[in-house]
Amino acid sequence: MEFVLNFSLNYIVLTAAGCVFVILLIVLLAKRKSLSKIAKHSITVLMIVLIIYFSFIIWITIAAGRNQPANPPSPLPSLSYIYGRIL
C-alpha cells in the first residue's frame, strides 16, 4: 500500500495525469464531431479513471492533512552532548 501511495502522490505522476486529463478534454471538445464512437468512449473511460484518481488524491489529502501528533515535537540532544556523556 505504501508503494501505491508513494507512486500516486508523486509530483511527476500528478503532473502527467493532469496534462493527460487536459489533453483528453481538449481533444474530446475540439474533435467531438469527427471522432468515432469507440474513440469517444475510450477517451470518456480514461477521463473517468483520471477523475477517480484525482478524487482519491483529494480524499487522501483531506484525510491525512489533519494528522497532527499528540504532543508537540521536542528537539533531540546534540551528538556532542550524547557522546560527551558516554565518554
C-alpha positions, 0 to 999 in steps of 0.5 A: 500500500505504501508503494501505491501511495508513494507512486500516486502522490508523486509530483511527476505522476500528478503532473502527467495525469493532469496534462493527460486529463487536459489533453483528453478534454481538449481533444474530446471538445475540439474533435467531438464531431469527427471522432468515432464512437469507440474513440469517444468512449475510450477517451470518456473511460480514461477521463473517468479513471483520471477523475477517480484518481484525482478524487482519491488524491483529494480524499487522501489529502483531506484525510491525512492533512489533519494528522497532527501528533499528540504532543508537540515535537521536542528537539533531540540532544546534540551528538556532542552532548550524547557522546560527551556523556558516554565518554 
